[in-house]
Amino acid sequence: MAKIQAAQNRMFKNVFVCKKCGTKIKADSRKIIELKVKCRRCQRKAFRAIKKGK
Ligand SMILES: [Zn+2]
């Protein structure tokens, strides 16, 4: 169980979804907050965190 949780954290912790076009992007959450990450498709800087399950 612990292993599975660790894998899920790796997969979802630093993944964000563009609010505009829904593109998933992998980035450090700090960079998202500091607006240093641009969507590669629409160049927007508005992202939300992915939420999966619990
Ligand atoms: Zn986008």
mmCIF file of the protein (N, C-alpha, C, O) and its ligand, coordinates in Angstrom:
data_MODEL
# 
_entry.id   MODEL 
# 
loop_
_entity.id 
_entity.type 
_entity.pdbx_number_of_molecules 
1 polymer     1 
2 non-polymer 1 
# 
_entity_poly.entity_id                      1 
_entity_poly.type                           'polypeptide(L)' 
_entity_poly.nstd_linkage                   no 
_entity_poly.nstd_monomer                   no 
_entity_poly.pdbx_seq_one_letter_code       MAKIQAAQNRMFKNVFVCKKCGTKIKADSRKIIELKVKCRRCQRKAFRAIKKGK 
_entity_poly.pdbx_seq_one_letter_code_can   MAKIQAAQNRMFKNVFVCKKCGTKIKADSRKIIELKVKCRRCQRKAFRAIKKGK 
_entity_poly.pdbx_strand_id                 A 
# 
loop_
_entity_poly_seq.entity_id 
_entity_poly_seq.num 
_entity_poly_seq.mon_id 
_entity_poly_seq.hetero 
1 1  MET n 
1 2  ALA n 
1 3  LYS n 
1 4  ILE n 
1 5  GLN n 
1 6  ALA n 
1 7  ALA n 
1 8  GLN n 
1 9  ASN n 
1 10 ARG n 
1 11 MET n 
1 12 PHE n 
1 13 LYS n 
1 14 ASN n 
1 15 VAL n 
1 16 PHE n 
1 17 VAL n 
1 18 CYS n 
1 19 LYS n 
1 20 LYS n 
1 21 CYS n 
1 22 GLY n 
1 23 THR n 
1 24 LYS n 
1 25 ILE n 
1 26 LYS n 
1 27 ALA n 
1 28 ASP n 
1 29 SER n 
1 30 ARG n 
1 31 LYS n 
1 32 ILE n 
1 33 ILE n 
1 34 GLU n 
1 35 LEU n 
1 36 LYS n 
1 37 VAL n 
1 38 LYS n 
1 39 CYS n 
1 40 ARG n 
1 41 ARG n 
1 42 CYS n 
1 43 GLN n 
1 44 ARG n 
1 45 LYS n 
1 46 ALA n 
1 47 PHE n 
1 48 ARG n 
1 49 ALA n 
1 50 ILE n 
1 51 LYS n 
1 52 LYS n 
1 53 GLY n 
1 54 LYS n 
# 
loop_
_struct_asym.id 
_struct_asym.entity_id 
A 1 
B 2 
# 
loop_
_chem_comp.id 
_chem_comp.type 
_chem_comp.mon_nstd_flag 
ALA 'L-peptide linking' y 
ARG 'L-peptide linking' y 
ASN 'L-peptide linking' y 
ASP 'L-peptide linking' y 
CYS 'L-peptide linking' y 
GLN 'L-peptide linking' y 
GLU 'L-peptide linking' y 
GLY 'peptide linking'   y 
ILE 'L-peptide linking' y 
LEU 'L-peptide linking' y 
LYS 'L-peptide linking' y 
MET 'L-peptide linking' y 
PHE 'L-peptide linking' y 
SER 'L-peptide linking' y 
THR 'L-peptide linking' y 
VAL 'L-peptide linking' y 
ZN  non-polymer         . 
# 
_pdbx_entity_nonpoly.entity_id   2 
_pdbx_entity_nonpoly.name        ? 
_pdbx_entity_nonpoly.comp_id     ZN 
# 
_pdbx_nonpoly_scheme.asym_id         B 
_pdbx_nonpoly_scheme.entity_id       2 
_pdbx_nonpoly_scheme.mon_id          ZN 
_pdbx_nonpoly_scheme.ndb_seq_num     1 
_pdbx_nonpoly_scheme.pdb_seq_num     101 
_pdbx_nonpoly_scheme.auth_seq_num    101 
_pdbx_nonpoly_scheme.pdb_mon_id      ZN 
_pdbx_nonpoly_scheme.auth_mon_id     ZN 
_pdbx_nonpoly_scheme.pdb_strand_id   A 
_pdbx_nonpoly_scheme.pdb_ins_code    . 
# 
loop_
_atom_site.group_PDB 
_atom_site.id 
_atom_site.type_symbol 
_atom_site.label_atom_id 
_atom_site.label_alt_id 
_atom_site.label_comp_id 
_atom_site.label_asym_id 
_atom_site.label_entity_id 
_atom_site.label_seq_id 
_atom_site.pdbx_PDB_ins_code 
_atom_site.Cartn_x 
_atom_site.Cartn_y 
_atom_site.Cartn_z 
_atom_site.occupancy 
_atom_site.B_iso_or_equiv 
_atom_site.pdbx_formal_charge 
_atom_site.auth_seq_id 
_atom_site.auth_comp_id 
_atom_site.auth_asym_id 
_atom_site.auth_atom_id 
_atom_site.pdbx_PDB_model_num 
ATOM   1   N  N  . MET A 1 1  ? 0.827  -1.218 0.000   1.00 0.00 ? 1   MET A N  1 
ATOM   2   C  CA . MET A 1 1  ? 0.000  0.000  0.000   1.00 0.00 ? 1   MET A CA 1 
ATOM   3   C  C  . MET A 1 1  ? 0.855  1.260  0.000   1.00 0.00 ? 1   MET A C  1 
ATOM   4   O  O  . MET A 1 1  ? 0.611  2.195  -0.762  1.00 0.00 ? 1   MET A O  1 
ATOM   5   N  N  . ALA A 1 2  ? 1.852  1.267  0.860   1.00 0.00 ? 2   ALA A N  1 
ATOM   6   C  CA . ALA A 1 2  ? 2.714  2.441  0.951   1.00 0.00 ? 2   ALA A CA 1 
ATOM   7   C  C  . ALA A 1 2  ? 3.406  2.701  -0.388  1.00 0.00 ? 2   ALA A C  1 
ATOM   8   O  O  . ALA A 1 2  ? 3.571  3.846  -0.808  1.00 0.00 ? 2   ALA A O  1 
ATOM   9   N  N  . LYS A 1 3  ? 3.798  1.632  -1.031  1.00 0.00 ? 3   LYS A N  1 
ATOM   10  C  CA . LYS A 1 3  ? 4.471  1.789  -2.327  1.00 0.00 ? 3   LYS A CA 1 
ATOM   11  C  C  . LYS A 1 3  ? 3.540  2.408  -3.358  1.00 0.00 ? 3   LYS A C  1 
ATOM   12  O  O  . LYS A 1 3  ? 3.931  3.281  -4.132  1.00 0.00 ? 3   LYS A O  1 
ATOM   13  N  N  . ILE A 1 4  ? 2.306  1.940  -3.349  1.00 0.00 ? 4   ILE A N  1 
ATOM   14  C  CA . ILE A 1 4  ? 1.338  2.472  -4.316  1.00 0.00 ? 4   ILE A CA 1 
ATOM   15  C  C  . ILE A 1 4  ? 1.109  3.955  -4.062  1.00 0.00 ? 4   ILE A C  1 
ATOM   16  O  O  . ILE A 1 4  ? 1.046  4.748  -5.002  1.00 0.00 ? 4   ILE A O  1 
ATOM   17  N  N  . GLN A 1 5  ? 0.985  4.326  -2.809  1.00 0.00 ? 5   GLN A N  1 
ATOM   18  C  CA . GLN A 1 5  ? 0.768  5.735  -2.484  1.00 0.00 ? 5   GLN A CA 1 
ATOM   19  C  C  . GLN A 1 5  ? 1.945  6.589  -2.917  1.00 0.00 ? 5   GLN A C  1 
ATOM   20  O  O  . GLN A 1 5  ? 1.764  7.694  -3.427  1.00 0.00 ? 5   GLN A O  1 
ATOM   21  N  N  . ALA A 1 6  ? 3.127  6.085  -2.719  1.00 0.00 ? 6   ALA A N  1 
ATOM   22  C  CA . ALA A 1 6  ? 4.315  6.835  -3.126  1.00 0.00 ? 6   ALA A CA 1 
ATOM   23  C  C  . ALA A 1 6  ? 4.309  7.029  -4.632  1.00 0.00 ? 6   ALA A C  1 
ATOM   24  O  O  . ALA A 1 6  ? 4.661  8.102  -5.122  1.00 0.00 ? 6   ALA A O  1 
ATOM   25  N  N  . ALA A 1 7  ? 3.917  6.017  -5.357  1.00 0.00 ? 7   ALA A N  1 
ATOM   26  C  CA . ALA A 1 7  ? 3.861  6.117  -6.817  1.00 0.00 ? 7   ALA A CA 1 
ATOM   27  C  C  . ALA A 1 7  ? 2.817  7.135  -7.240  1.00 0.00 ? 7   ALA A C  1 
ATOM   28  O  O  . ALA A 1 7  ? 3.040  7.907  -8.172  1.00 0.00 ? 7   ALA A O  1 
ATOM   29  N  N  . GLN A 1 8  ? 1.692  7.141  -6.567  1.00 0.00 ? 8   GLN A N  1 
ATOM   30  C  CA . GLN A 1 8  ? 0.651  8.108  -6.912  1.00 0.00 ? 8   GLN A CA 1 
ATOM   31  C  C  . GLN A 1 8  ? 1.105  9.521  -6.615  1.00 0.00 ? 8   GLN A C  1 
ATOM   32  O  O  . GLN A 1 8  ? 0.811  10.445 -7.373  1.00 0.00 ? 8   GLN A O  1 
ATOM   33  N  N  . ASN A 1 9  ? 1.816  9.692  -5.521  1.00 0.00 ? 9   ASN A N  1 
ATOM   34  C  CA . ASN A 1 9  ? 2.340  11.018 -5.218  1.00 0.00 ? 9   ASN A CA 1 
ATOM   35  C  C  . ASN A 1 9  ? 3.279  11.483 -6.315  1.00 0.00 ? 9   ASN A C  1 
ATOM   36  O  O  . ASN A 1 9  ? 3.230  12.637 -6.740  1.00 0.00 ? 9   ASN A O  1 
ATOM   37  N  N  . ARG A 1 10 ? 4.126  10.588 -6.765  1.00 0.00 ? 10  ARG A N  1 
ATOM   38  C  CA . ARG A 1 10 ? 5.047  10.945 -7.836  1.00 0.00 ? 10  ARG A CA 1 
ATOM   39  C  C  . ARG A 1 10 ? 4.291  11.347 -9.093  1.00 0.00 ? 10  ARG A C  1 
ATOM   40  O  O  . ARG A 1 10 ? 4.681  12.271 -9.807  1.00 0.00 ? 10  ARG A O  1 
ATOM   41  N  N  . MET A 1 11 ? 3.211  10.637 -9.344  1.00 0.00 ? 11  MET A N  1 
ATOM   42  C  CA . MET A 1 11 ? 2.469  10.886 -10.580 1.00 0.00 ? 11  MET A CA 1 
ATOM   43  C  C  . MET A 1 11 ? 1.662  12.177 -10.520 1.00 0.00 ? 11  MET A C  1 
ATOM   44  O  O  . MET A 1 11 ? 1.553  12.880 -11.525 1.00 0.00 ? 11  MET A O  1 
ATOM   45  N  N  . PHE A 1 12 ? 1.108  12.495 -9.388  1.00 0.00 ? 12  PHE A N  1 
ATOM   46  C  CA . PHE A 1 12 ? 0.140  13.590 -9.360  1.00 0.00 ? 12  PHE A CA 1 
ATOM   47  C  C  . PHE A 1 12 ? 0.615  14.826 -8.610  1.00 0.00 ? 12  PHE A C  1 
ATOM   48  O  O  . PHE A 1 12 ? 0.046  15.906 -8.763  1.00 0.00 ? 12  PHE A O  1 
ATOM   49  N  N  . LYS A 1 13 ? 1.634  14.672 -7.818  1.00 0.00 ? 13  LYS A N  1 
ATOM   50  C  CA . LYS A 1 13 ? 2.023  15.776 -6.954  1.00 0.00 ? 13  LYS A CA 1 
ATOM   51  C  C  . LYS A 1 13 ? 2.383  17.023 -7.747  1.00 0.00 ? 13  LYS A C  1 
ATOM   52  O  O  . LYS A 1 13 ? 1.974  18.132 -7.402  1.00 0.00 ? 13  LYS A O  1 
ATOM   53  N  N  . ASN A 1 14 ? 3.144  16.833 -8.804  1.00 0.00 ? 14  ASN A N  1 
ATOM   54  C  CA . ASN A 1 14 ? 3.630  17.997 -9.550  1.00 0.00 ? 14  ASN A CA 1 
ATOM   55  C  C  . ASN A 1 14 ? 2.979  18.125 -10.920 1.00 0.00 ? 14  ASN A C  1 
ATOM   56  O  O  . ASN A 1 14 ? 3.555  18.693 -11.848 1.00 0.00 ? 14  ASN A O  1 
ATOM   57  N  N  . VAL A 1 15 ? 1.786  17.594 -11.027 1.00 0.00 ? 15  VAL A N  1 
ATOM   58  C  CA . VAL A 1 15 ? 1.092  17.704 -12.313 1.00 0.00 ? 15  VAL A CA 1 
ATOM   59  C  C  . VAL A 1 15 ? -0.047 18.701 -12.168 1.00 0.00 ? 15  VAL A C  1 
ATOM   60  O  O  . VAL A 1 15 ? -0.823 18.649 -11.213 1.00 0.00 ? 15  VAL A O  1 
ATOM   61  N  N  . PHE A 1 16 ? -0.130 19.595 -13.117 1.00 0.00 ? 16  PHE A N  1 
ATOM   62  C  CA . PHE A 1 16 ? -1.168 20.622 -13.101 1.00 0.00 ? 16  PHE A CA 1 
ATOM   63  C  C  . PHE A 1 16 ? -1.893 20.625 -14.430 1.00 0.00 ? 16  PHE A C  1 
ATOM   64  O  O  . PHE A 1 16 ? -1.377 20.163 -15.448 1.00 0.00 ? 16  PHE A O  1 
ATOM   65  N  N  . VAL A 1 17 ? -3.107 21.158 -14.395 1.00 0.00 ? 17  VAL A N  1 
ATOM   66  C  CA . VAL A 1 17 ? -3.922 21.195 -15.597 1.00 0.00 ? 17  VAL A CA 1 
ATOM   67  C  C  . VAL A 1 17 ? -4.174 22.650 -15.959 1.00 0.00 ? 17  VAL A C  1 
ATOM   68  O  O  . VAL A 1 17 ? -4.561 23.451 -15.108 1.00 0.00 ? 17  VAL A O  1 
ATOM   69  N  N  . CYS A 1 18 ? -3.958 22.982 -17.204 1.00 0.00 ? 18  CYS A N  1 
ATOM   70  C  CA . CYS A 1 18 ? -4.239 24.332 -17.682 1.00 0.00 ? 18  CYS A CA 1 
ATOM   71  C  C  . CYS A 1 18 ? -5.740 24.602 -17.563 1.00 0.00 ? 18  CYS A C  1 
ATOM   72  O  O  . CYS A 1 18 ? -6.564 23.790 -17.983 1.00 0.00 ? 18  CYS A O  1 
ATOM   73  N  N  . LYS A 1 19 ? -6.079 25.746 -16.989 1.00 0.00 ? 19  LYS A N  1 
ATOM   74  C  CA . LYS A 1 19 ? -7.497 26.076 -16.822 1.00 0.00 ? 19  LYS A CA 1 
ATOM   75  C  C  . LYS A 1 19 ? -8.157 26.413 -18.148 1.00 0.00 ? 19  LYS A C  1 
ATOM   76  O  O  . LYS A 1 19 ? -9.374 26.295 -18.294 1.00 0.00 ? 19  LYS A O  1 
ATOM   77  N  N  . LYS A 1 20 ? -7.363 26.823 -19.092 1.00 0.00 ? 20  LYS A N  1 
ATOM   78  C  CA . LYS A 1 20 ? -7.902 27.249 -20.378 1.00 0.00 ? 20  LYS A CA 1 
ATOM   79  C  C  . LYS A 1 20 ? -8.146 26.054 -21.308 1.00 0.00 ? 20  LYS A C  1 
ATOM   80  O  O  . LYS A 1 20 ? -9.254 25.862 -21.810 1.00 0.00 ? 20  LYS A O  1 
ATOM   81  N  N  . CYS A 1 21 ? -7.107 25.264 -21.528 1.00 0.00 ? 21  CYS A N  1 
ATOM   82  C  CA . CYS A 1 21 ? -7.224 24.227 -22.555 1.00 0.00 ? 21  CYS A CA 1 
ATOM   83  C  C  . CYS A 1 21 ? -7.133 22.818 -21.994 1.00 0.00 ? 21  CYS A C  1 
ATOM   84  O  O  . CYS A 1 21 ? -7.305 21.848 -22.733 1.00 0.00 ? 21  CYS A O  1 
ATOM   85  N  N  . GLY A 1 22 ? -6.863 22.688 -20.694 1.00 0.00 ? 22  GLY A N  1 
ATOM   86  C  CA . GLY A 1 22 ? -6.867 21.361 -20.090 1.00 0.00 ? 22  GLY A CA 1 
ATOM   87  C  C  . GLY A 1 22 ? -5.604 20.556 -20.304 1.00 0.00 ? 22  GLY A C  1 
ATOM   88  O  O  . GLY A 1 22 ? -5.563 19.371 -19.974 1.00 0.00 ? 22  GLY A O  1 
ATOM   89  N  N  . THR A 1 23 ? -4.582 21.173 -20.847 1.00 0.00 ? 23  THR A N  1 
ATOM   90  C  CA . THR A 1 23 ? -3.325 20.457 -21.033 1.00 0.00 ? 23  THR A CA 1 
ATOM   91  C  C  . THR A 1 23 ? -2.685 20.164 -19.686 1.00 0.00 ? 23  THR A C  1 
ATOM   92  O  O  . THR A 1 23 ? -2.610 21.026 -18.811 1.00 0.00 ? 23  THR A O  1 
ATOM   93  N  N  . LYS A 1 24 ? -2.228 18.937 -19.543 1.00 0.00 ? 24  LYS A N  1 
ATOM   94  C  CA . LYS A 1 24 ? -1.519 18.577 -18.323 1.00 0.00 ? 24  LYS A CA 1 
ATOM   95  C  C  . LYS A 1 24 ? -0.068 18.967 -18.462 1.00 0.00 ? 24  LYS A C  1 
ATOM   96  O  O  . LYS A 1 24 ? 0.551  18.793 -19.512 1.00 0.00 ? 24  LYS A O  1 
ATOM   97  N  N  . ILE A 1 25 ? 0.452  19.490 -17.390 1.00 0.00 ? 25  ILE A N  1 
ATOM   98  C  CA . ILE A 1 25 ? 1.846  19.917 -17.428 1.00 0.00 ? 25  ILE A CA 1 
ATOM   99  C  C  . ILE A 1 25 ? 2.500  19.531 -16.109 1.00 0.00 ? 25  ILE A C  1 
ATOM   100 O  O  . ILE A 1 25 ? 1.907  19.647 -15.036 1.00 0.00 ? 25  ILE A O  1 
ATOM   101 N  N  . LYS A 1 26 ? 3.720  19.075 -16.221 1.00 0.00 ? 26  LYS A N  1 
ATOM   102 C  CA . LYS A 1 26 ? 4.444  18.660 -15.038 1.00 0.00 ? 26  LYS A CA 1 
ATOM   103 C  C  . LYS A 1 26 ? 5.382  19.778 -14.634 1.00 0.00 ? 26  LYS A C  1 
ATOM   104 O  O  . LYS A 1 26 ? 6.252  20.184 -15.404 1.00 0.00 ? 26  LYS A O  1 
ATOM   105 N  N  . ALA A 1 27 ? 5.199  20.270 -13.426 1.00 0.00 ? 27  ALA A N  1 
ATOM   106 C  CA . ALA A 1 27 ? 6.032  21.387 -12.991 1.00 0.00 ? 27  ALA A CA 1 
ATOM   107 C  C  . ALA A 1 27 ? 6.058  21.445 -11.476 1.00 0.00 ? 27  ALA A C  1 
ATOM   108 O  O  . ALA A 1 27 ? 5.182  20.916 -10.792 1.00 0.00 ? 27  ALA A O  1 
ATOM   109 N  N  . ASP A 1 28 ? 7.072  22.093 -10.984 1.00 0.00 ? 28  ASP A N  1 
ATOM   110 C  CA . ASP A 1 28 ? 7.175  22.318 -9.548  1.00 0.00 ? 28  ASP A CA 1 
ATOM   111 C  C  . ASP A 1 28 ? 6.046  23.244 -9.103  1.00 0.00 ? 28  ASP A C  1 
ATOM   112 O  O  . ASP A 1 28 ? 5.775  24.256 -9.750  1.00 0.00 ? 28  ASP A O  1 
ATOM   113 N  N  . SER A 1 29 ? 5.389  22.896 -7.998  1.00 0.00 ? 29  SER A N  1 
ATOM   114 C  CA . SER A 1 29 ? 4.245  23.701 -7.551  1.00 0.00 ? 29  SER A CA 1 
ATOM   115 C  C  . SER A 1 29 ? 4.676  25.127 -7.226  1.00 0.00 ? 29  SER A C  1 
ATOM   116 O  O  . SER A 1 29 ? 3.891  26.062 -7.382  1.00 0.00 ? 29  SER A O  1 
ATOM   117 N  N  . ARG A 1 30 ? 5.899  25.295 -6.783  1.00 0.00 ? 30  ARG A N  1 
ATOM   118 C  CA . ARG A 1 30 ? 6.398  26.638 -6.483  1.00 0.00 ? 30  ARG A CA 1 
ATOM   119 C  C  . ARG A 1 30 ? 6.437  27.485 -7.762  1.00 0.00 ? 30  ARG A C  1 
ATOM   120 O  O  . ARG A 1 30 ? 6.095  28.667 -7.749  1.00 0.00 ? 30  ARG A O  1 
ATOM   121 N  N  . LYS A 1 31 ? 6.856  26.861 -8.855  1.00 0.00 ? 31  LYS A N  1 
ATOM   122 C  CA . LYS A 1 31 ? 6.911  27.591 -10.125 1.00 0.00 ? 31  LYS A CA 1 
ATOM   123 C  C  . LYS A 1 31 ? 5.515  27.964 -10.604 1.00 0.00 ? 31  LYS A C  1 
ATOM   124 O  O  . LYS A 1 31 ? 5.319  29.025 -11.197 1.00 0.00 ? 31  LYS A O  1 
ATOM   125 N  N  . ILE A 1 32 ? 4.561  27.101 -10.350 1.00 0.00 ? 32  ILE A N  1 
ATOM   126 C  CA . ILE A 1 32 ? 3.176  27.412 -10.720 1.00 0.00 ? 32  ILE A CA 1 
ATOM   127 C  C  . ILE A 1 32 ? 2.708  28.640 -9.955  1.00 0.00 ? 32  ILE A C  1 
ATOM   128 O  O  . ILE A 1 32 ? 2.110  29.554 -10.524 1.00 0.00 ? 32  ILE A O  1 
ATOM   129 N  N  . ILE A 1 33 ? 2.985  28.649 -8.670  1.00 0.00 ? 33  ILE A N  1 
ATOM   130 C  CA . ILE A 1 33 ? 2.558  29.770 -7.829  1.00 0.00 ? 33  ILE A CA 1 
ATOM   131 C  C  . ILE A 1 33 ? 3.257  31.066 -8.259  1.00 0.00 ? 33  ILE A C  1 
ATOM   132 O  O  . ILE A 1 33 ? 2.664  32.145 -8.237  1.00 0.00 ? 33  ILE A O  1 
ATOM   133 N  N  . GLU A 1 34 ? 4.487  30.937 -8.638  1.00 0.00 ? 34  GLU A N  1 
ATOM   134 C  CA . GLU A 1 34 ? 5.255  32.123 -9.056  1.00 0.00 ? 34  GLU A CA 1 
ATOM   135 C  C  . GLU A 1 34 ? 5.021  32.481 -10.522 1.00 0.00 ? 34  GLU A C  1 
ATOM   136 O  O  . GLU A 1 34 ? 5.657  33.394 -11.047 1.00 0.00 ? 34  GLU A O  1 
ATOM   137 N  N  . LEU A 1 35 ? 4.133  31.781 -11.168 1.00 0.00 ? 35  LEU A N  1 
ATOM   138 C  CA . LEU A 1 35 ? 3.778  32.030 -12.576 1.00 0.00 ? 35  LEU A CA 1 
ATOM   139 C  C  . LEU A 1 35 ? 4.983  31.905 -13.505 1.00 0.00 ? 35  LEU A C  1 
ATOM   140 O  O  . LEU A 1 35 ? 5.133  32.668 -14.460 1.00 0.00 ? 35  LEU A O  1 
ATOM   141 N  N  . LYS A 1 36 ? 5.818  30.948 -13.211 1.00 0.00 ? 36  LYS A N  1 
ATOM   142 C  CA . LYS A 1 36 ? 6.984  30.746 -14.066 1.00 0.00 ? 36  LYS A CA 1 
ATOM   143 C  C  . LYS A 1 36 ? 6.744  29.648 -15.097 1.00 0.00 ? 36  LYS A C  1 
ATOM   144 O  O  . LYS A 1 36 ? 7.617  29.323 -15.902 1.00 0.00 ? 36  LYS A O  1 
ATOM   145 N  N  . VAL A 1 37 ? 5.548  29.092 -15.050 1.00 0.00 ? 37  VAL A N  1 
ATOM   146 C  CA . VAL A 1 37 ? 5.247  28.006 -15.983 1.00 0.00 ? 37  VAL A CA 1 
ATOM   147 C  C  . VAL A 1 37 ? 4.162  28.466 -16.947 1.00 0.00 ? 37  VAL A C  1 
ATOM   148 O  O  . VAL A 1 37 ? 3.121  28.987 -16.548 1.00 0.00 ? 37  VAL A O  1 
ATOM   149 N  N  . LYS A 1 38 ? 4.439  28.256 -18.216 1.00 0.00 ? 38  LYS A N  1 
ATOM   150 C  CA . LYS A 1 38 ? 3.447  28.595 -19.235 1.00 0.00 ? 38  LYS A CA 1 
ATOM   151 C  C  . LYS A 1 38 ? 2.927  27.326 -19.880 1.00 0.00 ? 38  LYS A C  1 
ATOM   152 O  O  . LYS A 1 38 ? 3.672  26.370 -20.095 1.00 0.00 ? 38  LYS A O  1 
ATOM   153 N  N  . CYS A 1 39 ? 1.646  27.331 -20.185 1.00 0.00 ? 39  CYS A N  1 
ATOM   154 C  CA . CYS A 1 39 ? 1.080  26.208 -20.922 1.00 0.00 ? 39  CYS A CA 1 
ATOM   155 C  C  . CYS A 1 39 ? 1.737  26.131 -22.298 1.00 0.00 ? 39  CYS A C  1 
ATOM   156 O  O  . CYS A 1 39 ? 1.859  27.136 -22.999 1.00 0.00 ? 39  CYS A O  1 
ATOM   157 N  N  . ARG A 1 40 ? 2.153  24.933 -22.669 1.00 0.00 ? 40  ARG A N  1 
ATOM   158 C  CA . ARG A 1 40 ? 2.855  24.824 -23.946 1.00 0.00 ? 40  ARG A CA 1 
ATOM   159 C  C  . ARG A 1 40 ? 1.894  24.925 -25.128 1.00 0.00 ? 40  ARG A C  1 
ATOM   160 O  O  . ARG A 1 40 ? 2.324  25.100 -26.268 1.00 0.00 ? 40  ARG A O  1 
ATOM   161 N  N  . ARG A 1 41 ? 0.626  24.817 -24.863 1.00 0.00 ? 41  ARG A N  1 
ATOM   162 C  CA . ARG A 1 41 ? -0.320 24.885 -25.979 1.00 0.00 ? 41  ARG A CA 1 
ATOM   163 C  C  . ARG A 1 41 ? -0.896 26.296 -26.142 1.00 0.00 ? 41  ARG A C  1 
ATOM   164 O  O  . ARG A 1 41 ? -0.923 26.837 -27.248 1.00 0.00 ? 41  ARG A O  1 
ATOM   165 N  N  . CYS A 1 42 ? -1.363 26.895 -25.019 1.00 0.00 ? 42  CYS A N  1 
ATOM   166 C  CA . CYS A 1 42 ? -2.044 28.184 -25.154 1.00 0.00 ? 42  CYS A CA 1 
ATOM   167 C  C  . CYS A 1 42 ? -1.289 29.328 -24.475 1.00 0.00 ? 42  CYS A C  1 
ATOM   168 O  O  . CYS A 1 42 ? -1.737 30.474 -24.506 1.00 0.00 ? 42  CYS A O  1 
ATOM   169 N  N  . GLN A 1 43 ? -0.145 29.016 -23.862 1.00 0.00 ? 43  GLN A N  1 
ATOM   170 C  CA . GLN A 1 43 ? 0.722  30.036 -23.255 1.00 0.00 ? 43  GLN A CA 1 
ATOM   171 C  C  . GLN A 1 43 ? 0.107  30.716 -22.032 1.00 0.00 ? 43  GLN A C  1 
ATOM   172 O  O  . GLN A 1 43 ? 0.622  31.729 -21.558 1.00 0.00 ? 43  GLN A O  1 
ATOM   173 N  N  . ARG A 1 44 ? -0.974 30.169 -21.532 1.00 0.00 ? 44  ARG A N  1 
ATOM   174 C  CA . ARG A 1 44 ? -1.568 30.756 -20.323 1.00 0.00 ? 44  ARG A CA 1 
ATOM   175 C  C  . ARG A 1 44 ? -0.746 30.345 -19.101 1.00 0.00 ? 44  ARG A C  1 
ATOM   176 O  O  . ARG A 1 44 ? 0.048  29.406 -19.138 1.00 0.00 ? 44  ARG A O  1 
ATOM   177 N  N  . LYS A 1 45 ? -0.970 31.084 -18.028 1.00 0.00 ? 45  LYS A N  1 
ATOM   178 C  CA . LYS A 1 45 ? -0.256 30.757 -16.794 1.00 0.00 ? 45  LYS A CA 1 
ATOM   179 C  C  . LYS A 1 45 ? -1.208 30.350 -15.681 1.00 0.00 ? 45  LYS A C  1 
ATOM   180 O  O  . LYS A 1 45 ? -0.820 30.287 -14.515 1.00 0.00 ? 45  LYS A O  1 
ATOM   181 N  N  . ALA A 1 46 ? -2.428 30.079 -16.037 1.00 0.00 ? 46  ALA A N  1 
ATOM   182 C  CA . ALA A 1 46 ? -3.416 29.681 -15.029 1.00 0.00 ? 46  ALA A CA 1 
ATOM   183 C  C  . ALA A 1 46 ? -3.520 28.164 -14.995 1.00 0.00 ? 46  ALA A C  1 
ATOM   184 O  O  . ALA A 1 46 ? -3.942 27.531 -15.963 1.00 0.00 ? 46  ALA A O  1 
ATOM   185 N  N  . PHE A 1 47 ? -3.134 27.605 -13.882 1.00 0.00 ? 47  PHE A N  1 
ATOM   186 C  CA . PHE A 1 47 ? -3.192 26.156 -13.731 1.00 0.00 ? 47  PHE A CA 1 
ATOM   187 C  C  . PHE A 1 47 ? -3.925 25.787 -12.454 1.00 0.00 ? 47  PHE A C  1 
ATOM   188 O  O  . PHE A 1 47 ? -4.031 26.572 -11.512 1.00 0.00 ? 47  PHE A O  1 
ATOM   189 N  N  . ARG A 1 48 ? -4.422 24.570 -12.461 1.00 0.00 ? 48  ARG A N  1 
ATOM   190 C  CA . ARG A 1 48 ? -4.974 24.033 -11.223 1.00 0.00 ? 48  ARG A CA 1 
ATOM   191 C  C  . ARG A 1 48 ? -4.343 22.674 -10.997 1.00 0.00 ? 48  ARG A C  1 
ATOM   192 O  O  . ARG A 1 48 ? -3.884 22.016 -11.931 1.00 0.00 ? 48  ARG A O  1 
ATOM   193 N  N  . ALA A 1 49 ? -4.330 22.271 -9.744  1.00 0.00 ? 49  ALA A N  1 
ATOM   194 C  CA . ALA A 1 49 ? -3.735 20.975 -9.408  1.00 0.00 ? 49  ALA A CA 1 
ATOM   195 C  C  . ALA A 1 49 ? -4.695 19.853 -9.823  1.00 0.00 ? 49  ALA A C  1 
ATOM   196 O  O  . ALA A 1 49 ? -5.917 19.996 -9.786  1.00 0.00 ? 49  ALA A O  1 
ATOM   197 N  N  . ILE A 1 50 ? -4.103 18.772 -10.207 1.00 0.00 ? 50  ILE A N  1 
ATOM   198 C  CA . ILE A 1 50 ? -4.905 17.582 -10.503 1.00 0.00 ? 50  ILE A CA 1 
ATOM   199 C  C  . ILE A 1 50 ? -5.375 16.980 -9.191  1.00 0.00 ? 50  ILE A C  1 
ATOM   200 O  O  . ILE A 1 50 ? -4.618 16.889 -8.225  1.00 0.00 ? 50  ILE A O  1 
ATOM   201 N  N  . LYS A 1 51 ? -6.627 16.572 -9.172  1.00 0.00 ? 51  LYS A N  1 
ATOM   202 C  CA . LYS A 1 51 ? -7.099 15.863 -7.984  1.00 0.00 ? 51  LYS A CA 1 
ATOM   203 C  C  . LYS A 1 51 ? -7.682 14.535 -8.402  1.00 0.00 ? 51  LYS A C  1 
ATOM   204 O  O  . LYS A 1 51 ? -8.633 14.454 -9.179  1.00 0.00 ? 51  LYS A O  1 
ATOM   205 N  N  . LYS A 1 52 ? -7.080 13.506 -7.861  1.00 0.00 ? 52  LYS A N  1 
ATOM   206 C  CA . LYS A 1 52 ? -7.501 12.151 -8.206  1.00 0.00 ? 52  LYS A CA 1 
ATOM   207 C  C  . LYS A 1 52 ? -7.867 11.411 -6.945  1.00 0.00 ? 52  LYS A C  1 
ATOM   208 O  O  . LYS A 1 52 ? -7.065 11.305 -6.017  1.00 0.00 ? 52  LYS A O  1 
ATOM   209 N  N  . GLY A 1 53 ? -9.076 10.900 -6.913  1.00 0.00 ? 53  GLY A N  1 
ATOM   210 C  CA . GLY A 1 53 ? -9.486 10.096 -5.762  1.00 0.00 ? 53  GLY A CA 1 
ATOM   211 C  C  . GLY A 1 53 ? -9.380 10.880 -4.466  1.00 0.00 ? 53  GLY A C  1 
ATOM   212 O  O  . GLY A 1 53 ? -9.750 12.052 -4.399  1.00 0.00 ? 53  GLY A O  1 
ATOM   213 N  N  . LYS A 1 54 ? -8.867 10.213 -3.433  1.00 0.00 ? 54  LYS A N  1 
ATOM   214 C  CA . LYS A 1 54 ? -8.741 10.858 -2.131  1.00 0.00 ? 54  LYS A CA 1 
ATOM   215 C  C  . LYS A 1 54 ? -7.467 11.664 -2.047  1.00 0.00 ? 54  LYS A C  1 
ATOM   216 O  O  . LYS A 1 54 ? -7.193 12.280 -1.017  1.00 0.00 ? 54  LYS A O  1 
HETATM 217 ZN ZN . ZN  B 2 .  ? -3.388 25.781 -22.016 1.00 0.00 2 101 ZN  A ZN 1 
# 
